[in-house]
Amino acid sequence: MKQLLNLIVFSAFLSTLASCEGGWTSEDKDQFLQSCMQHQEGRKDGDRYCKCVLDQTSKVYPTINAMVENKDSIKLREALQHCF
């Protein structure tokens, strides 16, 4: 669950990317992964975890904005269980 908290912490950063409602762009995904990796200090599988979080999050929410607006949802928490 600590990883979920990390996701919420940097979701504020992601909200700055939410100006476009056209879906997850390559830039959105790259910035999401970069931000996630900054919160994975010392974790061997941080890269795998961040890719999983991105994959699961983008399946649940069509845009970054939708994810940020619903970051505390049970739906998101359930999706992220696949990454642990």
C-alpha positions as a printed NumPy array, in Angstrom:
array([[  0.   ,   0.   ,   0.   ],
       [  2.987,   2.315,   0.426],
       [  3.3  ,   2.304,  -3.352],
       [ -0.299,   3.463,  -3.632],
       [  0.529,   6.348,  -1.33 ],
       [  3.489,   7.209,  -3.541],
       [  1.144,   7.265,  -6.5  ],
       [ -1.124,   9.693,  -4.698],
       [  1.825,  11.883,  -3.707],
       [  2.931,  12.456,  -7.26 ],
       [ -0.601,  12.65 ,  -8.621],
       [ -0.448,  16.35 ,  -7.796],
       [  2.365,  16.579, -10.326],
       [  0.252,  14.717, -12.825],
       [ -2.573,  17.19 , -12.459],
       [ -0.404,  19.707, -14.277],
       [ -0.464,  17.351, -17.242],
       [ -4.233,  17.08 , -17.206],
       [ -5.043,  20.031, -19.416],
       [ -5.7  ,  17.785, -22.418],
       [ -8.602,  15.352, -22.456],
       [ -7.371,  13.476, -25.537],
       [ -6.17 ,  10.386, -23.707],
       [ -2.771,   9.293, -22.487],
       [ -0.166,  10.772, -24.825],
       [  3.371,   9.419, -25.103],
       [  4.532,  12.474, -23.178],
       [  1.973,  11.807, -20.42 ],
       [  3.168,   8.222, -20.112],
       [  6.855,   9.193, -20.119],
       [  6.326,  11.84 , -17.441],
       [  4.212,   9.451, -15.366],
       [  6.96 ,   6.813, -15.496],
       [  9.673,   9.355, -14.714],
       [  7.755,  10.68 , -11.721],
       [  6.974,   7.172, -10.49 ],
       [ 10.62 ,   6.11 , -10.753],
       [ 11.671,   9.079,  -8.617],
       [  9.616,   7.544,  -5.816],
       [ 11.158,   4.066,  -6.162],
       [ 14.466,   4.694,  -4.401],
       [ 16.207,   1.433,  -3.618],
       [ 13.5  ,  -0.775,  -5.066],
       [ 14.937,  -3.386,  -7.43 ],
       [ 11.719,  -3.857,  -9.342],
       [ 10.802,  -0.16 ,  -9.503],
       [ 10.804,  -0.098, -13.297],
       [  8.478,  -3.092, -13.514],
       [  6.243,  -1.679, -10.802],
       [  5.939,   1.743, -12.472],
       [  5.135,   0.204, -15.839],
       [  2.491,  -1.959, -14.197],
       [  0.972,   1.051, -12.418],
       [  0.864,   2.972, -15.683],
       [ -0.668,   0.038, -17.529],
       [ -3.324,  -0.595, -14.889],
       [ -4.093,   3.098, -14.408],
       [ -4.491,   3.774, -18.114],
       [ -6.84 ,   0.773, -18.409],
       [ -9.067,   2.146, -15.664],
       [ -8.934,   5.832, -16.625],
       [ -8.867,   7.177, -20.183],
       [ -6.93 ,  10.319, -19.212],
       [ -4.528,  11.539, -16.573],
       [ -7.149,  14.031, -15.468],
       [ -9.662,  11.24 , -14.851],
       [ -7.076,   9.37 , -12.78 ],
       [ -6.188,  12.444, -10.7  ],
       [ -9.854,  13.222, -10.048],
       [-10.43 ,   9.635,  -8.867],
       [ -7.077,   8.873,  -7.226],
       [ -8.739,   7.696,  -4.02 ],
       [-11.216,   5.385,  -5.709],
       [-11.624,   1.733,  -4.857],
       [-11.535,   1.01 ,  -8.58 ],
       [ -7.988,   2.363,  -8.801],
       [ -6.872,   0.513,  -5.673],
       [ -8.226,  -2.749,  -7.057],
       [ -6.456,  -2.206, -10.366],
       [ -3.143,  -1.495,  -8.615],
       [ -3.312,  -4.752,  -6.647],
       [ -2.022,  -6.428,  -9.823],
       [  1.248,  -4.553,  -9.386],
       [  2.176,  -5.887,  -5.942]])
